[in-house]
Amino acid sequence: MKKTICFALIALAAGVGTWTLGWWAVPIVALVAGLLRCPALLTAAASATAWLAILGIDAAVGSVSRVAGVLAGVMGLPAVAILALTLVLPALLGWSAASLGDAARSLRPTSRQLS
C-alpha cells in the first residue's frame, strides 16, 4: 500500500511540476522522494509515468506524432524510438536523484552513533 501511494504522489508531483516549472522539477521531486525513503526504481517508474501522461495529454490536443516524426527524420531514428528516449530521461533523473536522497539520508548521524 505504501508503495502505491508513493508511486501516485511522485507521478502526480513530477507531472504537475514538469507541466508548470519544467523538466528540472523531476529531480527535485525525486530527491525529496529519496529522502522520504521511496525506492529509487519506483521513483524512476513514477517519473516516466508522469511524462507519459504529459505526452498523452499533448497527443490528445496537439500533434506529438508529427513532431516525433520530424525529430525522427532529423535524427535518423524511428518515431517510436524518439518517444521511448523521451521517457528514459525522467526515469534516469528520477532514479539518480532518489538514490542520492536515500544516500544522503543514510549519512545523517543519529543519536545511537558515536561522535
N, CA, C and O atoms as a GROMACS GRO file, in nm:
protein
  460
    1MET      N    1   0.082  -0.120   0.000
    1MET     CA    2   0.000   0.000   0.000
    1MET      C    3   0.086   0.125   0.000
    1MET      O    4   0.058   0.220  -0.073
    2LYS      N    5   0.192   0.125   0.082
    2LYS     CA    6   0.278   0.242   0.089
    2LYS      C    7   0.343   0.271  -0.045
    2LYS      O    8   0.357   0.386  -0.085
    3LYS      N    9   0.384   0.165  -0.116
    3LYS     CA   10   0.448   0.183  -0.247
    3LYS      C   11   0.350   0.242  -0.348
    3LYS      O   12   0.390   0.323  -0.432
    4THR      N   13   0.225   0.201  -0.342
    4THR     CA   14   0.125   0.254  -0.434
    4THR      C   15   0.104   0.403  -0.410
    4THR      O   16   0.097   0.481  -0.505
    5ILE      N   17   0.094   0.442  -0.284
    5ILE     CA   18   0.076   0.582  -0.250
    5ILE      C   19   0.200   0.662  -0.291
    5ILE      O   20   0.188   0.771  -0.346
    6CYS      N   21   0.317   0.607  -0.264
    6CYS     CA   22   0.443   0.671  -0.301
    6CYS      C   23   0.448   0.692  -0.453
    6CYS      O   24   0.483   0.800  -0.500
    7PHE      N   25   0.415   0.588  -0.528
    7PHE     CA   26   0.416   0.597  -0.674
    7PHE      C   27   0.320   0.705  -0.723
    7PHE      O   28   0.356   0.788  -0.806
    8ALA      N   29   0.199   0.704  -0.671
    8ALA     CA   30   0.098   0.802  -0.715
    8ALA      C   31   0.139   0.945  -0.683
    8ALA      O   32   0.123   1.035  -0.765
    9LEU      N   33   0.191   0.966  -0.563
    9LEU     CA   34   0.232   1.102  -0.524
    9LEU      C   35   0.350   1.152  -0.607
    9LEU      O   36   0.353   1.268  -0.647
   10ILE      N   37   0.446   1.064  -0.632
   10ILE     CA   38   0.562   1.104  -0.713
   10ILE      C   39   0.518   1.134  -0.856
   10ILE      O   40   0.560   1.235  -0.913
   11ALA      N   41   0.436   1.048  -0.913
   11ALA     CA   42   0.389   1.071  -1.050
   11ALA      C   43   0.311   1.201  -1.060
   11ALA      O   44   0.329   1.277  -1.155
   12LEU      N   45   0.225   1.227  -0.964
   12LEU     CA   46   0.147   1.350  -0.964
   12LEU      C   47   0.237   1.472  -0.949
   12LEU      O   48   0.223   1.570  -1.024
   13ALA      N   49   0.328   1.468  -0.853
   13ALA     CA   50   0.416   1.582  -0.829
   13ALA      C   51   0.511   1.604  -0.947
   13ALA      O   52   0.534   1.719  -0.986
   14ALA      N   53   0.564   1.498  -1.004
   14ALA     CA   54   0.654   1.512  -1.119
   14ALA      C   55   0.580   1.564  -1.241
   14ALA      O   56   0.633   1.646  -1.316
   15GLY      N   57   0.458   1.517  -1.261
   15GLY     CA   58   0.379   1.563  -1.375
   15GLY      C   59   0.339   1.709  -1.364
   15GLY      O   60   0.357   1.786  -1.457
   16VAL      N   61   0.285   1.745  -1.249
   16VAL     CA   62   0.244   1.885  -1.228
   16VAL      C   63   0.366   1.976  -1.228
   16VAL      O   64   0.364   2.085  -1.284
   17GLY      N   65   0.475   1.930  -1.164
   17GLY     CA   66   0.597   2.009  -1.161
   17GLY      C   67   0.655   2.031  -1.300
   17GLY      O   68   0.698   2.141  -1.332
   18THR      N   69   0.657   1.928  -1.381
   18THR     CA   70   0.708   1.941  -1.517
   18THR      C   71   0.619   2.032  -1.600
   18THR      O   72   0.668   2.116  -1.676
   19TRP      N   73   0.490   2.017  -1.585
   19TRP     CA   74   0.395   2.097  -1.662
   19TRP      C   75   0.408   2.245  -1.628
   19TRP      O   76   0.398   2.331  -1.716
   20THR      N   77   0.429   2.276  -1.500
   20THR     CA   78   0.432   2.416  -1.458
   20THR      C   79   0.572   2.476  -1.452
   20THR      O   80   0.591   2.593  -1.485
   21LEU      N   81   0.673   2.396  -1.412
   21LEU     CA   82   0.805   2.451  -1.388
   21LEU      C   83   0.911   2.406  -1.487
   21LEU      O   84   1.011   2.474  -1.507
   22GLY      N   85   0.891   2.292  -1.550
   22GLY     CA   86   0.988   2.241  -1.646
   22GLY      C   87   1.048   2.109  -1.601
   22GLY      O   88   1.013   2.055  -1.496
   23TRP      N   89   1.140   2.059  -1.683
   23TRP     CA   90   1.198   1.926  -1.662
   23TRP      C   91   1.272   1.913  -1.530
   23TRP      O   92   1.277   1.804  -1.474
   24TRP      N   93   1.330   2.020  -1.479
   24TRP     CA   94   1.411   2.010  -1.357
   24TRP      C   95   1.326   1.983  -1.233
   24TRP      O   96   1.381   1.958  -1.126
   25ALA      N   97   1.195   1.988  -1.246
   25ALA     CA   98   1.109   1.951  -1.133
   25ALA      C   99   1.121   1.802  -1.102
   25ALA      O  100   1.102   1.761  -0.987
   26VAL      N  101   1.152   1.722  -1.203
   26VAL     CA  102   1.163   1.576  -1.182
   26VAL      C  103   1.273   1.542  -1.080
   26VAL      O  104   1.245   1.469  -0.985
   27PRO      N  105   1.397   1.592  -1.097
   27PRO     CA  106   1.498   1.556  -0.997
   27PRO      C  107   1.470   1.614  -0.859
   27PRO      O  108   1.509   1.555  -0.758
   28ILE      N  109   1.404   1.727  -0.852
   28ILE     CA  110   1.371   1.785  -0.722
   28ILE      C  111   1.269   1.696  -0.650
   28ILE      O  112   1.285   1.664  -0.532
   29VAL      N  113   1.165   1.657  -0.721
   29VAL     CA  114   1.064   1.568  -0.663
   29VAL      C  115   1.128   1.435  -0.624
   29VAL      O  116   1.099   1.381  -0.517
   30ALA      N  117   1.214   1.382  -0.710
   30ALA     CA  118   1.278   1.253  -0.683
   30ALA      C  119   1.374   1.262  -0.564
   30ALA      O  120   1.384   1.167  -0.486
   31LEU      N  121   1.443   1.373  -0.549
   31LEU     CA  122   1.531   1.391  -0.434
   31LEU      C  123   1.451   1.387  -0.304
   31LEU      O  124   1.491   1.322  -0.207
   32VAL      N  125   1.340   1.456  -0.302
   32VAL     CA  126   1.252   1.454  -0.184
   32VAL      C  127   1.200   1.313  -0.160
   32VAL      O  128   1.194   1.267  -0.045
   33ALA      N  129   1.163   1.244  -0.267
   33ALA     CA  130   1.116   1.105  -0.252
   33ALA      C  131   1.225   1.016  -0.195
   33ALA      O  132   1.197   0.931  -0.111
   34GLY      N  133   1.346   1.036  -0.238
   34GLY     CA  134   1.458   0.958  -0.184
   34GLY      C  135   1.482   0.987  -0.037
   34GLY      O  136   1.510   0.897   0.041
   35LEU      N  137   1.469   1.114   0.000
   35LEU     CA  138   1.484   1.150   0.141
   35LEU      C  139   1.374   1.086   0.226
   35LEU      O  140   1.394   1.058   0.344
   36LEU      N  141   1.257   1.065   0.165
   36LEU     CA  142   1.145   1.002   0.235
   36LEU      C  143   1.146   0.850   0.224
   36LEU      O  144   1.050   0.784   0.264
   37ARG      N  145   1.253   0.795   0.170
   37ARG     CA  146   1.276   0.651   0.158
   37ARG      C  147   1.186   0.580   0.056
   37ARG      O  148   1.158   0.462   0.071
   38CYS      N  149   1.140   0.651  -0.046
   38CYS     CA  150   1.072   0.584  -0.156
   38CYS      C  151   1.179   0.516  -0.240
   38CYS      O  152   1.283   0.577  -0.266
   39PRO      N  153   1.158   0.393  -0.284
   39PRO     CA  154   1.260   0.322  -0.361
   39PRO      C  155   1.295   0.395  -0.492
   39PRO      O  156   1.209   0.453  -0.557
   40ALA      N  157   1.422   0.390  -0.528
   40ALA     CA  158   1.470   0.461  -0.647
   40ALA      C  159   1.406   0.408  -0.775
   40ALA      O  160   1.372   0.485  -0.864
   41LEU      N  161   1.391   0.277  -0.785
   41LEU     CA  162   1.331   0.220  -0.906
   41LEU      C  163   1.184   0.259  -0.919
   41LEU      O  164   1.136   0.285  -1.029
   42LEU      N  165   1.113   0.263  -0.808
   42LEU     CA  166   0.974   0.307  -0.809
   42LEU      C  167   0.965   0.454  -0.847
   42LEU      O  168   0.875   0.494  -0.921
   43THR      N  169   1.059   0.535  -0.798
   43THR     CA  170   1.063   0.677  -0.832
   43THR      C  171   1.090   0.696  -0.980
   43THR      O  172   1.029   0.782  -1.044
   44ALA      N  173   1.179   0.616  -1.036
   44ALA     CA  174   1.208   0.623  -1.179
   44ALA      C  175   1.084   0.589  -1.262
   44ALA      O  176   1.053   0.657  -1.360
   45ALA      N  177   1.014   0.484  -1.222
   45ALA     CA  178   0.894   0.444  -1.295
   45ALA      C  179   0.784   0.550  -1.283
   45ALA      O  180   0.713   0.576  -1.380
   46ALA      N  181   0.769   0.610  -1.166
   46ALA     CA  182   0.668   0.714  -1.147
   46ALA      C  183   0.701   0.838  -1.228
   46ALA      O  184   0.611   0.901  -1.284
   47SER      N  185   0.828   0.873  -1.235
   47SER     CA  186   0.870   0.990  -1.313
   47SER      C  187   0.844   0.969  -1.462
   47SER      O  188   0.795   1.059  -1.530
   48ALA      N  189   0.875   0.851  -1.511
   48ALA     CA  190   0.849   0.819  -1.652
   48ALA      C  191   0.698   0.815  -1.680
   48ALA      O  192   0.653   0.857  -1.786
   49THR      N  193   0.622   0.764  -1.584
   49THR     CA  194   0.477   0.760  -1.600
   49THR      C  195   0.419   0.902  -1.606
   49THR      O  196   0.326   0.928  -1.683
   50ALA      N  197   0.474   0.992  -1.527
   50ALA     CA  198   0.429   1.132  -1.531
   50ALA      C  199   0.451   1.191  -1.670
   50ALA      O  200   0.362   1.257  -1.724
   51TRP      N  201   0.568   1.167  -1.727
   51TRP     CA  202   0.595   1.219  -1.860
   51TRP      C  203   0.512   1.149  -1.966
   51TRP      O  204   0.476   1.211  -2.067
   52LEU      N  205   0.481   1.023  -1.946
   52LEU     CA  206   0.393   0.952  -2.039
   52LEU      C  207   0.254   1.015  -2.037
   52LEU      O  208   0.190   1.030  -2.142
   53ALA      N  209   0.207   1.052  -1.919
   53ALA     CA  210   0.077   1.120  -1.908
   53ALA      C  211   0.080   1.256  -1.979
   53ALA      O  212  -0.015   1.293  -2.047
   54ILE      N  213   0.190   1.329  -1.962
   54ILE     CA  214   0.202   1.459  -2.030
   54ILE      C  215   0.204   1.439  -2.182
   54ILE      O  216   0.140   1.515  -2.254
   55LEU      N  217   0.276   1.338  -2.229
   55LEU     CA  218   0.276   1.308  -2.373
   55LEU      C  219   0.136   1.270  -2.421
   55LEU      O  220   0.096   1.308  -2.531
   56GLY      N  221   0.064   1.196  -2.339
   56GLY     CA  222  -0.073   1.159  -2.375
   56GLY      C  223  -0.164   1.280  -2.385
   56GLY      O  224  -0.246   1.288  -2.477
   57ILE      N  225  -0.151   1.372  -2.292
   57ILE     CA  226  -0.231   1.495  -2.296
   57ILE      C  227  -0.195   1.577  -2.419
   57ILE      O  228  -0.283   1.626  -2.490
   58ASP      N  229  -0.066   1.591  -2.445
   58ASP     CA  230  -0.023   1.665  -2.563
   58ASP      C  231  -0.069   1.598  -2.692
   58ASP      O  232  -0.105   1.666  -2.788
   59ALA      N  233  -0.069   1.466  -2.695
   59ALA     CA  234  -0.114   1.394  -2.814
   59ALA      C  235  -0.264   1.415  -2.837
   59ALA      O  236  -0.310   1.418  -2.951
   60ALA      N  237  -0.339   1.428  -2.729
   60ALA     CA  238  -0.484   1.446  -2.741
   60ALA      C  239  -0.520   1.584  -2.796
   60ALA      O  240  -0.619   1.598  -2.867
   61VAL      N  241  -0.440   1.684  -2.763
   61VAL     CA  242  -0.473   1.821  -2.805
   61VAL      C  243  -0.377   1.877  -2.908
   61VAL      O  244  -0.402   1.983  -2.964
   62GLY      N  245  -0.267   1.807  -2.933
   62GLY     CA  246  -0.166   1.860  -3.024
   62GLY      C  247  -0.126   1.759  -3.129
   62GLY      O  248  -0.203   1.673  -3.170
   63SER      N  249  -0.002   1.774  -3.172
   63SER     CA  250   0.047   1.688  -3.279
   63SER      C  251   0.181   1.626  -3.239
   63SER      O  252   0.283   1.649  -3.305
   64VAL      N  253   0.181   1.548  -3.133
   64VAL     CA  254   0.303   1.484  -3.085
   64VAL      C  255   0.358   1.390  -3.192
   64VAL      O  256   0.480   1.384  -3.210
   65SER      N  257   0.272   1.318  -3.261
   65SER     CA  258   0.321   1.222  -3.360
   65SER      C  259   0.390   1.295  -3.476
   65SER      O  260   0.488   1.244  -3.530
   66ARG      N  261   0.341   1.412  -3.513
   66ARG     CA  262   0.404   1.488  -3.621
   66ARG      C  263   0.541   1.538  -3.578
   66ARG      O  264   0.638   1.530  -3.655
   67VAL      N  265   0.551   1.590  -3.456
   67VAL     CA  266   0.679   1.637  -3.405
   67VAL      C  267   0.777   1.521  -3.391
   67VAL      O  268   0.894   1.533  -3.427
   68ALA      N  269   0.729   1.407  -3.340
   68ALA     CA  270   0.815   1.289  -3.328
   68ALA      C  271   0.863   1.243  -3.465
   68ALA      O  272   0.977   1.201  -3.480
   69GLY      N  273   0.778   1.252  -3.564
   69GLY     CA  274   0.817   1.214  -3.700
   69GLY      C  275   0.925   1.305  -3.756
   69GLY      O  276   1.019   1.258  -3.820
   70VAL      N  277   0.912   1.435  -3.733
   70VAL     CA  278   1.013   1.530  -3.779
   70VAL      C  279   1.145   1.505  -3.708
   70VAL      O  280   1.251   1.501  -3.772
   71LEU      N  281   1.141   1.489  -3.575
   71LEU     CA  282   1.264   1.462  -3.500
   71LEU      C  283   1.326   1.330  -3.542
   71LEU      O  284   1.448   1.318  -3.551
   72ALA      N  285   1.244   1.232  -3.567
   72ALA     CA  286   1.294   1.102  -3.611
   72ALA      C  287   1.366   1.114  -3.744
   72ALA      O  288   1.470   1.051  -3.765
   73GLY      N  289   1.312   1.194  -3.834
   73GLY     CA  290   1.378   1.215  -3.962
   73GLY      C  291   1.511   1.286  -3.948
   73GLY      O  292   1.607   1.253  -4.017
   74VAL      N  293   1.516   1.384  -3.860
   74VAL     CA  294   1.640   1.459  -3.838
   74VAL      C  295   1.746   1.370  -3.773
   74VAL      O  296   1.863   1.374  -3.811
   75MET      N  297   1.704   1.288  -3.676
   75MET     CA  298   1.799   1.205  -3.602
   75MET      C  299   1.824   1.069  -3.666
   75MET      O  300   1.915   0.997  -3.624
   76GLY      N  301   1.746   1.034  -3.766
   76GLY     CA  302   1.764   0.905  -3.831
   76GLY      C  303   1.718   0.787  -3.747
   76GLY      O  304   1.773   0.677  -3.758
   77LEU      N  305   1.619   0.810  -3.662
   77LEU     CA  306   1.565   0.705  -3.576
   77LEU      C  307   1.416   0.690  -3.604
   77LEU      O  308   1.354   0.782  -3.658
   78PRO      N  309   1.358   0.575  -3.569
   78PRO     CA  310   1.212   0.563  -3.580
   78PRO      C  311   1.142   0.654  -3.478
   78PRO      O  312   1.197   0.683  -3.372
   79ALA      N  313   1.022   0.698  -3.511
   79ALA     CA  314   0.947   0.788  -3.422
   79ALA      C  315   0.923   0.723  -3.285
   79ALA      O  316   0.922   0.792  -3.183
   80VAL      N  317   0.904   0.593  -3.282
   80VAL     CA  318   0.882   0.522  -3.156
   80VAL      C  319   1.006   0.534  -3.067
   80VAL      O  320   0.994   0.546  -2.945
   81ALA      N  321   1.124   0.530  -3.128
   81ALA     CA  322   1.248   0.543  -3.050
   81ALA      C  323   1.259   0.682  -2.987
   81ALA      O  324   1.306   0.695  -2.874
   82ILE      N  325   1.214   0.784  -3.058
   82ILE     CA  326   1.217   0.920  -3.003
   82ILE      C  327   1.126   0.927  -2.881
   82ILE      O  328   1.163   0.984  -2.778
   83LEU      N  329   1.008   0.870  -2.892
   83LEU     CA  330   0.915   0.871  -2.778
   83LEU      C  331   0.970   0.789  -2.662
   83LEU      O  332   0.953   0.828  -2.546
   84ALA      N  333   1.034   0.677  -2.690
   84ALA     CA  334   1.093   0.595  -2.584
   84ALA      C  335   1.207   0.669  -2.515
   84ALA      O  336   1.219   0.665  -2.393
   85LEU      N  337   1.291   0.736  -2.593
   85LEU     CA  338   1.401   0.812  -2.534
   85LEU      C  339   1.349   0.929  -2.449
   85LEU      O  340   1.413   0.970  -2.352
   86THR      N  341   1.234   0.982  -2.488
   86THR     CA  342   1.174   1.089  -2.409
   86THR      C  343   1.137   1.039  -2.270
   86THR      O  344   1.139   1.117  -2.174
   87LEU      N  345   1.104   0.913  -2.257
   87LEU     CA  346   1.068   0.856  -2.126
   87LEU      C  347   1.190   0.809  -2.048
   87LEU      O  348   1.182   0.792  -1.926
   88VAL      N  349   1.301   0.788  -2.116
   88VAL     CA  350   1.424   0.745  -2.048
   88VAL      C  351   1.480   0.860  -1.962
   88VAL      O  352   1.530   0.836  -1.853
   89LEU      N  353   1.471   0.983  -2.012
   89LEU     CA  354   1.524   1.098  -1.938
   89LEU      C  355   1.464   1.112  -1.798
   89LEU      O  356   1.539   1.117  -1.701
   90PRO      N  357   1.331   1.118  -1.783
   90PRO     CA  358   1.278   1.130  -1.647
   90PRO      C  359   1.306   1.007  -1.560
   90PRO      O  360   1.322   1.019  -1.439
   91ALA      N  361   1.312   0.891  -1.623
   91ALA     CA  362   1.342   0.770  -1.545
   91ALA      C  363   1.483   0.778  -1.487
   91ALA      O  364   1.504   0.747  -1.369
   92LEU      N  365   1.580   0.819  -1.568
   92LEU     CA  366   1.717   0.831  -1.518
   92LEU      C  367   1.732   0.945  -1.417
   92LEU      O  368   1.801   0.930  -1.316
   93LEU      N  369   1.666   1.057  -1.443
   93LEU     CA  370   1.670   1.168  -1.347
   93LEU      C  371   1.606   1.127  -1.214
   93LEU      O  372   1.659   1.156  -1.107
   94GLY      N  373   1.492   1.060  -1.222
   94GLY     CA  374   1.422   1.016  -1.101
   94GLY      C  375   1.503   0.915  -1.022
   94GLY      O  376   1.513   0.925  -0.900
   95TRP      N  377   1.560   0.816  -1.092
   95TRP     CA  378   1.638   0.714  -1.023
   95TRP      C  379   1.761   0.773  -0.956
   95TRP      O  380   1.789   0.743  -0.840
   96SER      N  381   1.835   0.857  -1.029
   96SER     CA  382   1.959   0.910  -0.972
   96SER      C  383   1.933   1.005  -0.857
   96SER      O  384   2.004   1.000  -0.756
   97ALA      N  385   1.834   1.091  -0.869
   97ALA     CA  386   1.805   1.185  -0.760
   97ALA      C  387   1.748   1.113  -0.638
   97ALA      O  388   1.781   1.150  -0.525
   98ALA      N  389   1.665   1.012  -0.657
   98ALA     CA  390   1.612   0.937  -0.544
   98ALA      C  391   1.724   0.859  -0.474
   98ALA      O  392   1.726   0.849  -0.352
   99SER      N  393   1.816   0.803  -0.552
   99SER     CA  394   1.930   0.733  -0.493
   99SER      C  395   2.017   0.828  -0.413
   99SER      O  396   2.065   0.793  -0.305
  100LEU      N  397   2.037   0.947  -0.464
  100LEU     CA  398   2.114   1.049  -0.394
  100LEU      C  399   2.045   1.089  -0.264
  100LEU      O  400   2.110   1.103  -0.160
  101GLY      N  401   1.914   1.109  -0.269
  101GLY     CA  402   1.840   1.144  -0.148
  101GLY      C  403   1.844   1.034  -0.043
  101GLY      O  404   1.858   1.062   0.076
  102ASP      N  405   1.832   0.911  -0.087
  102ASP     CA  406   1.839   0.798   0.006
  102ASP      C  407   1.978   0.789   0.069
  102ASP      O  408   1.991   0.764   0.189
  103ALA      N  409   2.081   0.807  -0.012
  103ALA     CA  410   2.218   0.801   0.039
  103ALA      C  411   2.244   0.916   0.136
  103ALA      O  412   2.311   0.898   0.238
  104ALA      N  413   2.193   1.034   0.105
  104ALA     CA  414   2.213   1.149   0.194
  104ALA      C  415   2.144   1.127   0.328
  104ALA      O  416   2.198   1.164   0.432
  105ARG      N  417   2.028   1.068   0.325
  105ARG     CA  418   1.958   1.039   0.450
  105ARG      C  419   2.033   0.935   0.532
  105ARG      O  420   2.036   0.941   0.655
  106SER      N  421   2.092   0.839   0.463
  106SER     CA  422   2.167   0.735   0.533
  106SER      C  423   2.292   0.789   0.601
  106SER      O  424   2.339   0.732   0.699
  107LEU      N  425   2.346   0.898   0.550
  107LEU     CA  426   2.468   0.956   0.607
  107LEU      C  427   2.442   1.041   0.730
  107LEU      O  428   2.534   1.074   0.805
  108ARG      N  429   2.316   1.078   0.751
  108ARG     CA  430   2.283   1.164   0.865
  108ARG      C  431   2.310   1.092   0.996
  108ARG      O  432   2.260   0.982   1.017
  109PRO      N  433   2.390   1.153   1.085
  109PRO     CA  434   2.418   1.085   1.211
  109PRO      C  435   2.293   1.076   1.299
  109PRO      O  436   2.206   1.163   1.297
  110THR      N  437   2.287   0.969   1.374
  110THR     CA  438   2.177   0.952   1.468
  110THR      C  439   2.233   0.957   1.610
  110THR      O  440   2.355   0.959   1.628
  111SER      N  441   2.148   0.959   1.707
  111SER     CA  442   2.192   0.967   1.846
  111SER      C  443   2.259   0.838   1.892
  111SER      O  444   2.330   0.837   1.992
  112ARG      N  445   2.237   0.727   1.818
  112ARG     CA  446   2.297   0.600   1.857
  112ARG      C  447   2.440   0.585   1.808
  112ARG      O  448   2.512   0.497   1.855
  113GLN      N  449   2.481   0.670   1.714
  113GLN     CA  450   2.616   0.660   1.661
  113GLN      C  451   2.713   0.740   1.749
  113GLN      O  452   2.678   0.844   1.805
  114LEU      N  453   2.833   0.689   1.759
  114LEU     CA  454   2.937   0.760   1.834
  114LEU      C  455   2.990   0.876   1.754
  114LEU      O  456   3.001   0.866   1.631
  115SER      N  457   3.023   0.986   1.820
  115SER     CA  458   3.077   1.102   1.751
  115SER      C  459   3.224   1.092   1.732
  115SER      O  460   3.286   1.182   1.675
   0.00000   0.00000   0.00000
